[in-house]
Amino acid sequence: MGAGLIVFIIYLYFFISIPKIITVLSNVNSTQYAFYYSLALVAVLASVFFWSAAWNSILRSLSIKISYRRTYLYYWVGYFSDLVIPCATICGEITRLYLVQKQTGKGYGVLAASAITNRIVAYTIVTIGLFSGSILIFLKPGISPVISNIFVIFLVGVTIYLAVLLYLAFVERAASNFARLYGTILKTLRPKHYNPEMEARREKSLTSYYEGFRKFRENPRLLIKPFIFHLISYLLGLSVYILIFYALGIPSTPEFYVVVYFIATAVQDAAASFSVGSLEIILTSIFLLYGLNPGVSGITALLVRSAGFWFPLFVGFLAVQYLGTKNLLSQTPQLKDTPEKKLDPLQTNLSNNNLKPLLMNTFIDLSPSPQVRLSTRLLNINYNTGAQ
C-alpha cells in the first residue's frame, strides 16, 4: 500500500508535474468543492446501506431475521476485508457469513445461498450497466482503442463470473461437485487436516444450500426488492464520481462516468490494497485520453480514490473496532457489589451443619520457638473444647 503511493507520487512528479496540480487546486472554488465532496461521501455511506438492505431482504426471505443496523455493520466489516486483502470480494463474503452465523446460528449452507443470490442480483445490474456503457462508448466517434479494449475485457470477465454464479444456483449438483473436489484436494495435499466427519456436515450444508435456492426459483418475485435496492446502490456509487467532478467544476459526458466507475470498481475489487498507486495511474491515464489536462487528471484521480478507497477503508476500520469492542464488553463478567459481612470464622464453622469440627492438629506451627509452639497447643485445646 505504501509502495503504491510512493510510485504514484513519482508518477505525478515526473509525468504530470506537481506545479500543474497546485495550479488546479488554486483555481478550485472551495465552497463548491466542500459541498459536492461532502455529498459524495454521503453517497458512499448511502450506497453501502442499500447494498446491505438488499442482502437483508434476501436473508429475511430465507427466514434469517437480522436487523438492518446489523447487516449494515457486517457489510462494512466485510468491505474492510475486501479492501485490505486482494481476494476478489470473497474474503468479505466469508467474513459476513461468519458474523451472521455466529449471531443467528444458521447453517452455512443457507447463508451461502443468500450470499450467491445477492451476488447474482448485484452482478445482473453490473452486466446491464457494462453493456449499456459499451453501447455509449462504441457509438461515440473517436474513442480510444485502449478504452474500448479494456471495456471488452471487463465485459468478458463479468459475463464469466455471472455464468459461474448462475451455474451454482441452477445446477442441482454444482455445489456438491465443488465441495467434493475440495475434499479430494484436501485429502491428497493435507491428509492430516482431513476429517471424514466433514462429509456428513457437508451434505447437511448442501441440503440447506439447495433449499435456499429452491425458494427463489419457485418465487422469483422475492428478488424484486433486492434488485431495486441494488439498483439504487449502484446509482449512488456512480453519483460519487459525478459529484467529485462537479466538486472540481469539470462536469463531463455520461459514457465518461460509466467508464470511470466500472473500471475503478472492477480493478479495486480484484486488487484491493494492491490497487493503491496502480489504479490512480490508470485513472489518470484515462482522464488524459479523454482530453483533461494533466493537472486536472492527477487531482481528480486522487479525489476519486479518496472517496472510493480511503474513506471506505476508514469507515470499515471503525466498524471493525466497534464490533470488536462490543464483543469484548459483552464477554466481560459483571461483578455485583455485595456488602461484606465480617463473621468470626469459629462461629461460622460451628453454626454450619454441613461442616465438621476441626481436628486437633488444625493449628500447627513448626516454629522452633517454644513460646509459639505453646500458643499453638493452647489454640487447639481451647477450640476443640469449645466445639464439644
C-alpha positions in Angstrom: 0.0 0.0 0.0 2.8 2.4 1.0 4.9 1.4 -2.0 1.9 2.0 -4.4 1.5 5.5 -3.0 5.2 6.2 -3.5 5.0 5.0 -7.1 2.0 7.2 -7.8 3.8 10.3 -6.3 6.8 9.6 -8.5 4.4 9.3 -11.5 2.8 12.7 -10.6 6.2 14.3 -10.2 7.8 13.1 -13.5 4.8 12.7 -15.8 2.1 15.1 -14.5 4.1 17.9 -12.8 3.3 19.0 -9.2 3.1 22.7 -10.2 0.2 21.9 -12.5 -1.7 20.2 -9.7 -1.1 23.1 -7.4 -2.4 25.5 -10.1 -5.6 23.4 -10.5 -6.1 23.4 -6.7 -5.7 27.2 -6.5 -8.5 27.7 -9.1 -11.0 25.4 -7.3 -14.0 27.1 -5.7 -13.6 26.0 -2.0 -17.3 26.3 -1.2 -18.4 24.3 -4.2 -15.7 21.7 -3.6 -16.7 21.2 0.1 -20.4 20.9 -0.8 -20.1 18.4 -3.6 -17.3 16.4 -2.0 -19.4 16.1 1.2 -22.3 14.9 -0.9 -20.0 12.3 -2.5 -19.1 10.9 0.9 -22.7 10.8 2.0 -23.5 8.9 -1.3 -20.8 6.3 -0.3 -22.5 5.7 3.0 -25.9 5.5 1.4 -24.7 3.2 -1.3 -23.4 0.7 1.2 -26.7 0.9 3.2 -28.8 0.0 0.2 -26.4 -2.9 -0.7 -26.7 -4.2 2.9 -30.5 -3.7 2.7 -30.7 -5.9 -0.4 -28.8 -8.6 1.4 -31.0 -8.2 4.4 -34.1 -8.7 2.3 -32.7 -11.9 0.9 -31.8 -13.2 4.4 -35.4 -12.5 5.6 -36.8 -14.4 2.6 -34.8 -17.4 3.9 -36.2 -16.9 7.5 -33.0 -15.4 8.8 -34.0 -12.5 10.9 -31.4 -9.9 11.5 -31.7 -6.1 11.9 -30.8 -3.6 9.2 -28.3 -2.0 11.5 -26.5 -5.3 12.0 -26.3 -6.1 8.3 -25.0 -2.5 7.7 -22.3 -3.1 10.3 -21.4 -6.5 9.0 -21.2 -5.2 5.4 -18.7 -2.6 6.5 -16.6 -5.2 8.3 -16.6 -7.4 5.2 -15.9 -4.4 3.0 -12.8 -3.6 5.1 -11.6 -7.2 4.5 -12.1 -6.8 0.7 -10.2 -3.5 0.7 -7.2 -4.9 2.6 -7.0 -8.4 1.2 -6.8 -8.9 -2.6 -9.2 -11.9 -2.9 -11.9 -10.5 -5.3 -14.5 -9.8 -2.6 -14.5 -13.5 -1.5 -12.9 -12.6 1.9 -15.6 -10.0 2.6 -18.4 -12.5 1.9 -16.8 -15.1 4.2 -16.4 -12.5 6.9 -20.1 -11.5 6.6 -21.3 -15.1 6.6 -19.3 -15.9 9.7 -20.7 -12.9 11.6 -24.3 -13.8 10.6 -23.8 -17.5 11.5 -22.3 -16.5 14.9 -25.3 -14.3 15.7 -28.2 -16.5 14.3 -26.7 -20.0 14.5 -28.0 -20.8 11.0 -26.1 -23.3 8.8 -23.5 -22.1 6.3 -25.4 -23.8 3.5 -28.4 -21.5 3.6 -26.1 -18.5 4.3 -24.0 -19.3 1.2 -27.2 -19.5 -0.8 -28.1 -16.0 0.4 -24.7 -14.6 -0.5 -24.6 -16.1 -4.0 -28.2 -15.0 -4.7 -27.2 -11.5 -3.6 -24.2 -11.6 -5.9 -26.4 -12.8 -8.8 -28.8 -9.8 -8.4 -25.9 -7.4 -8.0 -23.9 -8.6 -11.0 -27.0 -8.7 -13.2 -27.1 -4.9 -12.7 -23.4 -4.6 -13.3 -23.7 -6.6 -16.5 -26.5 -4.5 -17.7 -24.6 -1.3 -16.8 -21.4 -2.5 -18.6 -23.3 -3.4 -21.8 -25.2 -0.1 -21.7 -21.9 1.7 -21.2 -20.3 -0.2 -24.1 -23.1 0.9 -26.4 -22.4 4.5 -25.4 -18.7 4.1 -25.8 -18.8 2.3 -29.2 -21.3 4.9 -30.6 -19.0 7.7 -29.6 -16.8 8.7 -32.5 -13.0 8.9 -31.9 -13.0 6.8 -28.8 -9.6 5.5 -27.9 -8.9 1.8 -28.8 -7.3 1.4 -25.3 -10.5 2.2 -23.5 -12.7 0.1 -25.8 -10.4 -2.9 -25.4 -10.4 -2.5 -21.6 -14.2 -2.4 -21.6 -14.4 -5.6 -23.7 -12.1 -7.4 -21.2 -14.3 -6.3 -18.3 -17.4 -7.4 -20.2 -16.0 -10.9 -20.8 -14.8 -11.2 -17.2 -18.2 -10.1 -15.7 -20.1 -12.4 -18.0 -18.0 -15.4 -17.0 -18.4 -14.5 -13.3 -22.1 -14.2 -13.6 -22.3 -17.5 -15.5 -20.4 -19.3 -12.7 -22.9 -17.8 -10.1 -25.9 -19.0 -12.2 -24.3 -22.4 -12.5 -24.0 -22.7 -8.8 -27.6 -21.5 -8.3 -29.5 -23.5 -11.0 -27.5 -26.7 -11.5 -28.6 -29.2 -8.8 -25.2 -30.8 -8.1 -22.9 -27.9 -8.9 -22.0 -27.0 -5.3 -21.6 -30.7 -4.4 -19.1 -31.1 -7.3 -17.1 -28.2 -6.0 -17.3 -29.5 -2.4 -16.2 -33.0 -3.5 -13.3 -31.5 -5.5 -12.2 -29.5 -2.4 -12.4 -32.6 -0.2 -10.3 -34.6 -2.7 -7.6 -31.9 -2.9 -7.6 -31.5 0.9 -7.3 -35.3 1.4 -4.4 -35.5 -1.1 -2.4 -32.5 -0.2 -3.1 -32.2 3.6 -4.3 -35.6 4.8 -3.7 -34.8 8.4 -6.3 -32.0 8.2 -8.9 -34.2 6.5 -11.7 -35.4 8.8 -14.2 -38.0 7.5 -16.9 -36.4 9.7 -16.7 -33.3 7.4 -18.5 -35.3 4.7 -21.7 -35.6 6.8 -21.6 -31.9 7.7 -21.0 -31.0 4.1 -24.1 -33.0 3.0 -26.2 -31.3 5.6 -25.0 -27.8 4.5 -25.6 -28.7 0.8 -29.2 -29.7 1.6 -29.9 -26.3 3.2 -28.0 -24.7 0.3 -30.3 -26.2 -2.3 -33.4 -25.5 -0.3 -32.4 -21.8 -0.2 -32.2 -21.6 -4.0 -35.3 -23.6 -4.5 -37.3 -20.9 -2.6 -36.2 -18.2 -5.0 -36.7 -20.3 -8.1 -40.2 -21.1 -7.1 -41.0 -17.5 -6.2 -38.8 -15.1 -8.2 -40.8 -12.1 -7.0 -38.8 -12.3 -3.8 -35.9 -10.9 -5.7 -37.7 -7.7 -6.9 -37.0 -5.8 -3.7 -33.2 -6.8 -3.6 -33.0 -5.8 -7.2 -34.4 -2.3 -6.5 -32.1 -1.9 -3.6 -29.0 -2.9 -5.6 -30.0 -0.6 -8.4 -30.2 2.4 -6.0 -26.9 1.3 -4.5 -25.1 1.3 -7.9 -26.7 4.6 -9.0 -25.4 6.1 -5.7 -22.0 4.7 -6.4 -22.0 6.2 -9.9 -23.1 9.5 -8.4 -20.0 9.6 -6.2 -17.8 10.0 -9.3 -20.2 12.6 -10.8 -20.2 14.7 -7.6 -16.4 14.7 -7.5 -16.1 16.0 -11.0 -18.7 18.7 -10.1 -16.7 19.5 -7.0 -13.8 20.4 -9.3 -16.1 22.2 -11.7 -15.5 19.9 -14.6 -18.7 18.0 -15.5 -18.4 15.5 -18.3 -20.4 13.2 -20.5 -22.4 10.1 -19.3 -20.3 7.5 -21.0 -17.2 9.0 -19.4 -18.7 8.5 -15.9 -19.7 4.9 -16.8 -16.2 4.1 -18.0 -14.5 5.5 -14.9 -17.0 4.0 -12.5 -16.9 0.4 -13.8 -13.1 0.4 -14.4 -12.3 1.7 -11.0 -14.8 -0.6 -9.3 -13.6 -3.7 -11.1 -9.9 -3.1 -10.5 -10.4 -2.2 -6.8 -12.5 -5.4 -6.2 -9.9 -7.6 -7.9 -6.7 -6.0 -6.4 -7.8 -4.5 -3.1 -4.9 -2.8 -1.3 -2.6 -3.7 -4.2 -4.6 -1.3 -6.4 -3.2 1.7 -4.4 -0.9 3.6 -6.8 -1.6 1.4 -9.9 -5.3 2.3 -10.1 -4.6 6.0 -9.6 -2.2 5.8 -12.6 -4.8 4.0 -14.7 -7.5 6.6 -13.9 -5.1 9.5 -14.6 -4.2 7.9 -18.0 -8.0 7.5 -18.8 -8.6 11.1 -17.9 -5.7 12.2 -20.2 -7.2 10.1 -23.0 -10.5 11.9 -22.6 -8.7 15.2 -23.1 -8.4 16.5 -19.5 -5.2 18.5 -18.8 -2.5 16.7 -16.7 -3.1 18.7 -13.5 -6.8 18.1 -13.5 -6.3 14.4 -14.3 -3.9 13.9 -11.4 -6.0 15.7 -8.7 -9.2 14.1 -10.0 -7.7 10.6 -9.7 -6.6 11.4 -6.1 -10.1 12.6 -5.1 -11.9 9.6 -6.8 -9.7 7.2 -4.9 -10.1 9.1 -1.6 -13.9 8.7 -1.8 -13.8 5.2 -3.3 -11.0 3.6 -1.3 -9.6 5.6 1.6 -12.9 6.8 3.0 -14.5 3.3 2.9 -11.3 1.9 4.4 -11.5 4.3 7.3 -15.2 3.6 7.9 -14.6 -0.1 7.7 -11.8 0.1 10.2 -14.1 2.0 12.6 -16.7 -0.8 12.1 -14.2 -3.5 12.9 -13.1 -1.6 16.1 -16.7 -1.0 17.2 -17.7 -4.7 16.6 -14.6 -5.9 18.4 -15.1 -3.6 21.4 -18.8 -4.5 21.7 -18.0 -8.2 21.6 -15.3 -7.7 24.2 -17.6 -5.8 26.5 -20.4 -8.5 26.1 -17.9 -11.2 27.2 -16.6 -9.3 30.3 -18.2 -10.7 33.5 -20.1 -8.1 35.6 -19.2 -8.0 39.2 -22.0 -7.4 41.7 -21.4 -5.2 44.7 -22.3 -7.2 47.8 -21.7 -6.0 51.3 -19.0 -7.8 53.2 -20.1 -9.5 56.4 -17.4 -9.8 59.0 -18.0 -13.0 60.9 -15.9 -14.9 63.4 -14.6 -17.9 61.5 -15.0 -20.3 64.5 -18.6 -19.3 65.0 -19.3 -19.7 61.3 -17.8 -23.1 61.2 -19.7 -24.3 64.3 -23.1 -22.9 63.2 -22.9 -24.6 59.8 -24.3 -28.2 60.0 -22.5 -29.1 56.7 -19.1 -28.5 58.2 -17.3 -30.8 60.6 -15.3 -29.6 63.6 -11.7 -29.0 63.0 -9.2 -31.7 64.1 -6.8 -31.4 67.0 -3.9 -30.5 64.7 -5.7 -27.7 62.9 -3.5 -25.0 64.3 0.0 -26.2 63.6 3.2 -24.2 63.7 6.5 -25.7 63.1 8.4 -22.8 64.5 11.4 -23.6 66.7 10.3 -21.1 69.3 8.8 -22.9 72.4 6.5 -19.9 73.1 5.0 -20.2 69.6 4.5 -23.9 69.9 2.8 -23.5 73.3 0.4 -20.9 71.9 -0.5 -23.3 69.1 -1.3 -26.1 71.5 -3.5 -23.8 73.6 -5.4 -22.7 70.5 -6.1 -26.4 69.6 -7.2 -27.2 73.1 -9.4 -24.2 73.5 -11.0 -24.6 70.1 -11.8 -28.3 70.4 -13.1 -27.8 74.0 -15.5 -25.2 72.7 -16.5 -27.4 69.8 -17.6 -30.1 72.2 
